[in-house]
Amino acid sequence: MKREDISEAVGNISTKYIQEAAPNIRVKKKTVWVKWGVVAAVFCFFSMTVFANSLFSSLSGDELSLSATYEGNGVISVQVENRSDKELNFQSKLKLMRWSTSEEVKPLSGKVSFSNTGIPANSSGTMVIDLSDAYDISLLETPISDDDWYYLVLTNNNFLFGQDWMCTVEFAESVPTEKVDVAPITPVDADPELISEIMEEFRPYFESYTLDINERNRLAGEYLEHCQRVLEQMDINIVPSVSPNELTLIDSAERVLFDPAVPADMQLQLTGLHRRSTDGYDKIIGASAEECAMVLSAYIPQHKGEIDGGVDIPLIYVFIYEKNEIHTTQDYAFIRGQLLTFEQMEQYKIYEDEQYVCYDVSDLFYSDLRQYVESMVSQRSDVYFDEQVWERVQNIYTYYRDNMGTLLGYRTNTGRGTTENVTGNDASSKLENKSNTCDSLPEFHLTIESCYDNPNEPVADQSYNVGEPNWND
């Protein structure tokens, strides 16, 4: 997303509500006056409600487009397109903000001048704003780096949520930022202790690192052949994982906030649910090319200020098994080069019904979230990562690690999930008798990745299309 598009993409950025306590008023005990006072208060409340509802508001579905041009000498022309059936009347007040600090640039003195603040319904107009009497224009015209900018917050109702809008403005030509190529953090560098816990026979594969896709595929093919030879020599029952399409994550009725810079109705679009046969480093995660995990990912921006789409960071790895394939607790699961009995897997169990049992085994993929995320980011040259993005990722991780088990459920016939608890005969009646493993990898070409959802829709708006890998390109 370009800087110019942010004004249109982001609105409703106010997050603070200020409530002032009314002073205590001593009232004489005259019932008639109290009664009429209540009536007046109720009338006033409904009048204010009707007034607020009649105003242009993003919460009511009213849309606009803003584009600012700096004319010089502190004068800004704002092109406004009113896409609503309501008239839009801006108040003669604004906040001037700087993106890198998220802080308001305080006016020095004087007053900001506005003209042509009213834009009729379904029409366009140009509002003119003069900052020359209120701000240090020479300071604003000092060039800043191209990854930083100023923006205006405009309002039609005292900056209330849904009635304030952001519009970027460039007072001077920006200074190009020098990009420094950072060496990728390899799996061994990111988590040496966890790598050391992988079986010695398979450790070299997970210690290897290459950016060449053909080399990755060659190593994956050799690894799978090696797995087959080694595991076949063991006199143990290794249970393969499955990927049932009917079992998915259900959107919770709880309102979640992963990133306060993103509108409330877009929070779930910061997550993705995928079916993957490899981890974030493109390493095979099972004993065969057919084994996949349900993976919950966090989307991070490719450029500063973007809030739509981006690159996915795989965070939560859930392995699913058919219960009738697990005969004893001494049967084994094979995950990322490690053999674990289902007795050992018990600590990771988050969900169980008549047919499936699910384990959150993210701890087998990384031991330090921050180091892991930074390692993922270092593999890419087209992502933006700062402390705000890190906080977003951390919030997504914490929420789903705490709630993943309770959010698992079955799809309905309409394609959306249901949170009902499916057990016993009820479970078997909902499930089709079909193979539940993901499609095999032809010639080990990485990565198979089926999208459980569309990144531009909430988690429950599921689809079954195989998406373009966001991470492995």
Secondary structure, DSSP 8 states (H G I E B T S, - for coil): --GGGHHHH-B-------------------HHHHHHHHHHHHHHHHHHHHHHHHS--GGGT--EEEEEEEEETTEEEEEEEE-SSS-EE--S-EEEEETTTTEE----SS--EEE--EE-TTEEEEEEEE-TTTS-HHHHTS--BTT--EEEEEESSTT-TTSEEEEEE-SS--B-----------HHHH-HHHHHTS-TTTHHHHH---S-HHHHHHHHHHHHHHHHHHHHTS-S-B---B--TTEEE---SS---S-TTS-GGGGGGGEEEEEESB-TTS-B-SSSTT--EEEEEEEE-SSTT--S--EEEEEEEEEEEEGGG--STT-EEEETTEEEEHHHHGGGEEEE-SSEEEEE-GGGT-S-HHHHHHHHHHT-SS----HHHHHHHHHHHHHHHHHHHHHEEEE-TTS-EE-----HHHHHHHS-SS--S----GGG-S--EEESB-TTS-TTSB---B---SS--
